[in-house]
Amino acid sequence: MQQTNLWDAAVARRYDTPGSGMFAPEVLTPTVERLAELAEGGAALEFAIGTGRVAVPLAERGVPVTGIELSGLMVEQLRTKADEATVPVVMGDMATTLAPGAYRLVYLVYNTISNLLTQAEQVECFRNAARHLAPGGRFVIELWVPELRTLPPGASATVWHTDAEYIGLDTYDVLTQRVVSHHFHFDGGEEARLHRSPHRYIWPAELDLMAQLAGFERESRHADWQGTEFTAESRSHVSVYRLPSEP
């Protein structure tokens, strides 16, 4: 599975679920509010902007937002909500592609850094963020915590969600830090629709080291966008890294 083949037209059409899932107000509103606060009145750059789930409402809050995106089909879906003048997008890989200008904030949400399948690419993503930021600028990452503690000895998969219409499970390769997410959607019949995506999981401490290699210092880490304390039981985190200010 290659990332460029995952985001086809069908996936792009299904990605937006207005009012529910990751588009639910209780999920999206705290994300947008926190990012607007961290931008401190400056411009923001979203890596892997997708269909504009976060970028469009953030721009509506008055934050100038530019995006970098690999999938043209996802950008086509974004364009049904915001034109190029409102949310400009540069096509390319978030680890290497450059967008014009300097930013106060670069952000990468909903586990998307794990779409980069090698440690080297993930480190380059941090370095690319640093290239775009003005002194004192911030890089924000939302990322899940690998659930290896729940993996029984000898097993390779964890089920992380189940209900009448959906089952989500991850299969782990602990030698390579690779995981494949399997999403089974049921439409009332006996058959299911399957979507799979490959990832490289990152421990929080490893993420901090990547940040250091790119010249960042960690400013904060919370369990969610509302600022809940991050603990050993947290299933995800929002980590804020900052470049040094000019002397």
SEBA-558522 format. One record per residue: z, y, x of N, C-alpha, C, O in turn. Coordinates in steps of 0.1 Angstrom, whole numbers. Each point is the difference from the previous one (the first is absolute). Example, Ala and Ser with C-alpha at 12.3 -4.5 7.8 and 13.67 -1.06 7.14 Angstrom:
REC n_zz n_yy n_xx ca_zz ca_yy ca_xx c_zz c_yy c_xx o_zz o_yy o_xx
REC 78 -57 132 0 12 -9 0 12 9 7 0 10
REC -14 11 -14 0 11 9 8 11 -8 1 11 5
END
This chain:
REC n_zz n_yy n_xx ca_zz ca_yy ca_xx c_zz c_yy c_xx o_zz o_yy o_xx
REC 0 -12 8 0 12 -8 0 12 9 9 2 8
REC -19 7 -11 0 13 8 3 11 -10 -4 0 -12
REC 11 11 17 3 11 -9 -12 6 -6 1 4 -12
REC -12 -3 19 -11 7 -6 -6 -8 -11 -8 6 -8
REC 11 -19 6 -5 -8 -11 9 -1 -12 -4 -5 -10
REC 17 10 12 10 -2 -10 -2 10 -12 3 -3 -11
REC -7 15 14 0 11 -10 -14 2 -6 -7 10 2
REC 3 -21 -10 -13 1 -6 1 8 -13 10 5 -3
REC -21 -4 -4 -1 8 -12 10 -5 -11 6 9 -6
REC -5 -22 5 9 -5 -10 15 4 3 7 4 -9
REC -3 -6 21 13 4 4 3 15 -2 10 4 -4
REC -20 4 8 1 15 -1 2 3 -15 8 9 -3
REC -15 -15 -6 1 3 -14 14 -4 -5 6 7 -9
REC 0 -19 14 12 -4 -5 12 6 7 12 -1 -5
REC -14 9 16 11 5 8 8 10 -8 12 0 1
REC -18 9 -9 7 10 -7 6 -6 -13 -8 -6 -8
REC 21 7 6 7 -4 -12 8 11 -5 12 0 2
REC -18 10 -8 7 13 -4 13 -3 -8 -1 -8 -10
REC 12 13 14 12 -1 -7 8 -13 2 11 -1 -5
REC -16 -8 13 7 -13 3 -2 -4 14 -8 6 7
REC 16 -16 -3 0 -5 14 3 11 10 9 8 -2
REC -18 -7 12 3 10 10 -4 14 -4 2 10 6
REC -8 -9 -18 -4 13 -6 11 4 -11 -1 11 -6
REC 11 -19 5 11 4 -10 7 13 5 2 2 12
REC 1 6 -22 7 13 4 12 -2 9 3 8 9
REC 5 -18 -12 12 -2 8 -3 -5 14 9 1 9
REC -21 -5 -6 -4 -4 13 -7 12 7 3 3 11
REC -12 3 -18 -9 10 6 7 14 1 -2 6 10
REC 10 -2 -20 5 13 1 10 2 12 -2 10 7
REC 11 -19 -4 8 2 12 -8 0 13 4 8 9
REC -14 -15 -9 -9 -1 12 -6 14 2 1 5 11
REC -7 1 -21 -7 12 1 10 11 3 -3 9 8
REC 15 -9 -14 10 11 2 5 0 14 1 10 6
REC 1 -22 -1 5 -1 14 -10 4 10 3 7 10
REC -16 -11 -12 -10 4 9 -3 15 0 -2 6 11
REC 3 0 -23 -2 15 -1 12 7 8 -3 10 6
REC 15 -16 -7 11 6 8 -2 -1 15 2 10 7
REC -7 -22 -3 -2 -2 15 -11 8 5 -1 3 12
REC -9 1 -20 -12 8 5 5 14 3 -7 7 8
REC 17 -2 -14 6 13 3 -10 11 -1 -1 9 8
REC -8 -10 -19 -10 10 -2 -12 -1 8 -9 8 -2
REC 7 -18 10 -12 -2 8 -9 -10 -5 3 -5 -11
REC -14 2 18 -10 -10 -5 5 -14 4 7 -2 9
REC -12 -7 -18 3 -14 2 -13 -9 2 -10 4 -5
REC 12 -14 12 -11 -10 3 5 -14 -5 10 -4 5
REC -18 -2 -14 4 -14 -4 -9 -10 7 -13 1 -2
REC 19 -10 10 -8 -11 5 -2 -11 -11 10 -3 -8
REC -22 -2 6 -3 -10 -10 3 6 -14 8 -5 -7
REC -15 15 4 2 8 -12 -3 -8 -13 5 3 -11
REC -14 -13 12 -3 -8 -11 -6 8 -12 -9 8 2
REC 14 -10 -14 -5 6 -12 7 13 -3 -2 6 -10
REC 11 -1 20 7 12 -2 12 -1 -8 4 11 -6
REC 2 -22 5 12 -2 -8 11 11 3 6 5 -9
REC -4 -3 22 10 10 4 -6 13 3 6 11 -3
REC -18 -11 9 -6 13 5 -3 9 -12 2 12 1
REC -7 -17 -12 -4 9 -11 12 7 -6 -1 12 -1
REC 12 -19 -3 11 8 -5 7 9 11 6 10 -3
REC -7 -14 16 5 8 10 -8 13 2 6 11 1
REC -19 -12 -2 -8 12 0 2 9 -12 0 12 1
REC 3 -19 -13 3 8 -12 14 8 2 2 9 -7
REC 6 -14 16 13 7 3 -2 11 9 9 8 3
REC -22 -5 2 -3 11 9 0 -4 14 -2 9 9
REC 3 -21 -5 -1 -5 14 -15 -3 3 -5 -8 -6
REC -1 15 16 -14 -3 4 0 -14 6 7 -3 10
REC -15 -6 -16 0 -14 4 -14 -4 5 -10 2 -8
REC 9 -8 20 -12 -7 4 2 -14 2 12 -4 2
REC -22 -5 -3 2 -14 1 -9 -6 10 -11 5 3
REC 15 -17 2 -9 -9 8 0 -13 -7 11 -5 -4
REC -23 -1 2 -1 -12 -8 -11 -8 5 -11 5 4
REC 13 -19 -4 -10 -9 5 -10 -4 -11 -12 -3 3
REC 16 2 -15 -8 -5 -11 -6 11 -8 6 8 -6
REC -20 -8 6 -7 10 -8 2 -3 -15 -1 10 -7
REC 3 -22 3 2 -3 -14 13 6 -5 1 4 -12
REC 9 -5 20 13 7 -4 -2 15 -1 6 6 -9
REC -13 0 18 -3 14 -1 -8 4 -12 3 10 -6
REC -12 -19 2 -8 3 -12 10 0 -12 -2 9 -9
REC 12 -17 9 10 0 -11 8 13 1 3 6 -11
REC 1 -2 23 7 13 2 -8 11 -6 6 9 -6
REC -19 -9 8 -9 11 -4 0 2 -15 -5 10 -5
REC 9 -20 -3 1 2 -15 12 8 -3 2 5 -12
REC 7 -2 22 12 8 -3 1 13 8 6 9 -5
REC -13 -8 16 1 12 8 -13 1 9 -5 -10 5
REC -1 22 -5 -12 1 8 3 3 15 11 1 4
REC -22 -1 4 1 2 14 7 13 4 8 0 10
REC -10 10 -18 7 13 3 15 -1 -2 7 7 7
REC -3 -15 -16 14 -1 -4 7 -9 10 11 3 5
REC -17 -15 -3 6 -10 10 -11 -5 9 -6 -10 -4
REC 3 17 15 -10 -5 9 4 -13 7 12 -3 2
REC -22 -6 0 3 -13 6 -10 -2 12 -12 3 -2
REC 17 -8 13 -8 -4 11 0 -15 0 10 -7 -1
REC -22 1 2 -2 -15 -1 3 -5 14 -5 4 10
REC 13 -15 -9 3 -7 12 13 -7 0 7 0 -10
REC -4 -5 22 12 -8 2 12 9 3 -1 10 8
REC 13 -12 -13 11 8 1 6 0 15 8 9 3
REC -12 -19 5 6 -1 13 -8 9 10 5 3 11
REC -18 0 -15 -8 7 10 -8 12 -5 -3 9 8
REC 2 -8 -21 -9 11 -6 8 13 1 12 1 -3
REC -20 10 6 6 13 1 -4 9 -12 -12 0 -4
REC 21 7 -2 -3 9 -11 2 14 6 8 2 9
REC -16 8 -13 1 14 5 13 7 -3 5 -3 -11
REC -1 11 20 12 8 -3 13 -6 6 0 -11 5
REC 11 19 -7 13 -5 4 9 0 -12 -2 8 -9
REC 12 -17 9 7 -3 -12 15 1 2 5 -3 12
REC 3 6 -22 15 -1 1 5 -14 -4 11 -3 4
REC -20 -4 -11 5 -13 -5 -12 -10 0 -11 3 -4
REC 13 -15 10 -9 -11 -2 9 -11 -6 11 -2 3
REC -17 -4 -13 8 -11 -7 -9 -12 -3 -12 0 -1
REC 19 -11 0 -6 -13 -2 9 -9 -9 11 -4 4
REC -15 2 -16 9 -5 -10 -4 -14 -5 -10 -5 4
REC 20 -1 -11 -2 -13 -7 -5 -11 10 -9 -8 -3
REC 16 7 14 -2 -11 10 -13 0 7 -3 -11 7
REC -5 21 -7 -14 0 4 -1 -2 15 -11 -4 5
REC 21 8 3 -2 -2 14 -1 -15 4 -6 -3 10
REC 11 -5 -19 -1 -15 3 -14 -5 -2 -3 -11 3
REC -6 19 -9 -14 -4 -1 -7 0 14 -10 -7 1
REC 16 14 9 -5 -1 13 6 -13 6 12 -2 0
REC -20 -7 5 4 -14 2 4 -3 14 3 -12 3
REC -2 22 6 5 -3 13 10 11 4 0 11 -6
REC 9 -15 15 10 10 4 -6 12 7 4 12 -2
REC -15 -14 9 -7 10 7 -6 10 -9 1 13 2
REC -7 -17 -13 -5 9 -10 11 8 -7 -2 12 -3
REC 13 -19 0 11 8 -6 6 10 9 3 11 -5
REC -2 -13 18 4 10 9 -10 11 1 4 12 0
REC -17 -15 -1 -10 10 0 1 9 -12 -4 12 0
REC 8 -18 -11 2 8 -13 10 11 2 -2 11 -4
REC 13 -15 11 10 10 3 -6 11 9 3 12 -2
REC -10 -16 12 -6 10 9 -10 9 -7 -1 12 3
REC -6 -18 -13 -10 8 -7 8 10 -9 -5 11 -2
REC 16 -15 -3 8 10 -8 5 11 9 -1 12 -4
REC 5 -15 16 5 10 9 -12 10 4 3 12 1
REC -15 -17 0 -11 8 3 -3 11 -11 -5 11 3
REC 9 -14 -15 -3 8 -11 11 11 -3 -3 9 -7
REC 14 -12 13 12 8 -4 2 12 9 -2 -1 12
REC 6 12 -18 5 12 7 14 -4 6 6 -9 -5
REC -2 17 16 13 -3 5 11 1 -11 0 9 -8
REC 9 -19 8 11 0 -10 -5 -7 -13 8 -1 -9
REC -21 -4 9 -5 -6 -12 6 -14 -2 6 -6 9
REC -7 1 -21 6 -13 -4 -11 -10 -4 -10 3 -5
REC 14 -16 8 -8 -12 -4 9 -8 -8 11 -4 4
REC -15 1 -17 8 -7 -9 -6 -13 -4 -12 -1 -2
REC 20 -10 3 -6 -14 -3 9 -6 -10 13 -1 1
REC -19 -5 -12 7 -8 -9 -4 -15 2 -12 -3 1
REC 22 -5 1 -3 -14 5 10 -10 -5 12 3 -1
REC -17 -15 -2 10 -10 -4 6 -7 12 -5 0 11
REC 17 -6 -14 7 -7 10 -4 -15 -1 2 -6 -11
REC -7 -1 21 -3 -14 -1 11 -8 -5 12 1 5
REC -14 -10 -15 10 -7 -6 2 -14 6 1 -10 -7
REC 0 10 20 1 -13 7 14 -7 -2 1 -12 2
REC 9 20 -5 13 -6 -3 0 -9 -12 8 -9 -1
REC -18 12 -8 0 -9 -12 -10 -11 2 -2 -8 -10
REC -4 6 22 -10 -11 2 8 -12 4 6 -1 10
REC -6 -10 -19 7 -12 4 -6 -7 12 -11 2 3
REC 20 -9 5 -5 -7 12 -11 -9 -4 1 -8 -9
REC -12 8 17 -12 -8 -2 -10 5 -11 -10 -6 -1
REC 14 17 -6 -9 5 -10 -7 12 6 4 6 10
REC -16 -2 -16 -7 11 6 -3 11 -11 -7 9 3
REC 13 -10 -15 -3 9 -10 12 5 -8 10 -8 -1
REC -10 20 -3 10 6 -9 -6 5 -12 -11 7 0
REC 17 -9 -12 -4 6 -12 8 12 -3 12 -1 -1
REC -18 13 0 7 12 0 -1 7 -14 7 10 -3
REC -15 -16 -6 0 5 -14 -6 -11 -9 -10 -6 4
REC 15 5 -16 -5 -9 -10 3 5 -14 12 3 -3
REC -22 -3 -5 2 2 -14 -11 -7 -8 -8 -7 6
REC 7 10 -19 -10 -8 -8 -14 3 4 -9 -8 -3
REC 6 20 9 -14 4 2 -3 1 15 -12 2 4
REC 22 -4 5 -3 2 14 10 -8 9 12 0 -3
REC -17 -5 14 8 -7 10 -5 6 13 -12 0 3
REC 22 5 5 -4 4 14 8 -8 10 12 -2 -1
REC -20 -3 11 7 -7 11 -7 3 13 -11 4 1
REC 19 -5 10 -5 2 13 1 -12 9 10 -7 -1
REC -20 4 9 1 -11 9 0 6 14 -8 8 4
REC 18 -13 4 3 6 13 -5 -9 11 1 -13 0
REC -6 19 11 -2 -6 13 9 7 10 -3 11 4
REC 15 -17 -1 10 8 7 -4 1 15 6 8 7
REC -15 -16 -2 -4 1 14 -9 12 2 1 6 11
REC -9 -2 -21 -9 12 2 5 12 -8 -7 10 1
REC 18 -11 -8 4 10 -10 -10 4 -10 -2 11 -4
REC -6 -21 0 -10 1 -10 6 -5 -14 8 -9 0
REC -12 16 -10 4 -4 -14 -13 2 -9 -7 10 2
REC 5 -19 -11 -10 1 -10 7 2 -14 8 -9 -4
REC -11 20 -3 6 2 -13 -10 -6 -10 -12 2 0
REC 17 -10 -9 -7 -7 -11 4 6 -13 12 -1 -4
REC -21 6 -4 3 7 -13 -8 -8 -11 -12 0 0
REC 20 -7 -8 -5 -8 -11 2 7 -13 11 3 -4
REC -22 1 -3 1 7 -13 -5 -9 -11 -11 -6 1
REC 19 5 -11 -2 -9 -11 -4 9 -13 7 9 -3
REC -18 -13 -4 -4 7 -11 2 -7 -13 -8 3 -10
REC 17 -12 9 4 -7 -12 -6 -14 -1 5 -7 -8
REC -15 4 16 -5 -13 0 6 -9 11 11 3 5
REC -17 -14 -2 5 -9 10 -5 3 14 6 -5 10
REC -16 14 -9 -5 3 14 6 14 4 4 8 -8
REC -4 -6 21 5 12 6 -10 7 9 -9 -7 5
REC 10 20 -4 -8 7 10 8 2 13 11 5 -1
REC -17 -8 12 7 1 13 -6 10 9 -12 1 1
REC 21 8 4 -4 9 10 9 -2 12 12 0 -1
REC -18 -1 13 8 -2 12 -3 11 10 -11 6 1
REC 22 -2 7 -2 10 11 8 -4 12 12 -4 -1
REC -18 6 13 7 -4 12 8 13 6 -5 11 -2
REC 16 -14 8 8 11 6 6 -5 13 1 -12 3
REC 4 22 5 9 -3 11 13 7 -3 0 13 -1
REC 10 -21 0 13 6 -4 7 7 12 -2 -5 12
REC 10 15 -14 7 7 10 15 2 -3 3 4 -11
REC 5 -8 20 14 2 -1 3 15 1 -7 7 8
REC 18 -2 -14 3 15 1 2 4 15 -4 11 4
REC 11 -20 4 2 4 14 -13 0 8 -2 9 8
REC -7 -18 -12 -13 1 7 -8 12 -4 -7 6 8
REC 8 -1 -20 -6 12 -5 5 12 8 -7 9 4
REC 20 -9 -2 6 11 8 -5 1 14 -2 10 5
REC 0 -22 1 -6 0 14 -14 5 0 -4 7 9
REC -4 -11 -19 -14 5 -1 1 16 -1 -8 6 6
REC 17 -1 -14 1 14 -1 4 7 14 -6 10 3
REC 15 -16 4 3 5 13 -12 0 10 -1 10 7
REC -7 -21 -8 -11 0 9 -10 11 -3 -8 4 9
REC 8 1 -21 -9 11 -4 6 14 1 -6 10 -3
REC 19 -10 8 6 13 2 9 5 -12 4 12 0
REC -1 -21 -9 8 4 -12 14 -3 2 4 -9 8
REC 5 15 -15 14 -3 -2 2 -3 -15 -5 7 -8
REC 13 -17 6 3 -3 -14 10 10 -6 11 3 6
REC -15 4 -17 8 10 -6 9 -6 -11 12 4 -2
REC -17 -14 -6 8 -6 -10 -6 -13 -5 -12 -3 3
REC 20 -5 -9 -5 -13 -6 9 -2 -13 12 -1 1
REC -19 -1 -12 7 -3 -12 -7 -12 -7 -11 -4 4
REC 18 -1 -14 -5 -12 -7 -11 3 -10 -8 -9 -4
REC 7 22 0 -10 4 -9 -3 15 1 6 7 8
REC -15 -2 -17 -3 14 1 11 9 -6 0 12 3
REC 10 -18 -10 11 8 -5 11 2 10 9 8 -3
REC -10 -14 14 10 2 11 11 -10 -1 11 2 6
REC -13 -14 -12 11 -10 -1 2 -5 14 -9 -2 8
REC 22 -1 -5 3 -5 14 -7 -13 3 -1 -9 -8
REC -5 8 20 -6 -12 5 10 -9 6 8 4 8
REC -8 -17 -13 10 -9 4 -7 -13 4 -12 -1 -1
REC 20 -9 6 -6 -13 3 -6 -7 -12 -8 -10 2
REC 12 14 -14 -6 -6 -12 -12 7 -5 -6 -5 -10
REC 2 16 15 -11 8 -5 -13 -8 2 -2 -6 10
REC -6 6 -20 -13 -7 0 -12 9 6 -10 -5 3
REC 13 18 -3 -11 9 6 7 12 5 12 2 -1
REC -20 7 8 6 12 5 -11 11 1 -12 -3 0
REC 17 15 0 -8 12 2 6 6 13 11 5 0
REC -20 -5 10 5 5 14 -8 12 3 -12 1 -1
REC 20 9 6 -6 14 3 1 1 15 11 0 6
REC -22 3 1 0 2 14 -5 14 3 -8 6 -8
REC 12 0 18 -3 14 3 -4 2 15 7 -5 9
REC -17 13 -7 -3 4 13 9 12 5 5 7 -8
REC -3 -6 21 9 11 5 -7 13 -3 -12 1 0
REC 20 9 -3 -5 14 -2 -3 6 14 5 -5 10
REC -13 15 -10 -3 7 12 12 7 5 8 5 -8
REC -6 -5 22 12 7 6 1 15 -5 9 7 4
END
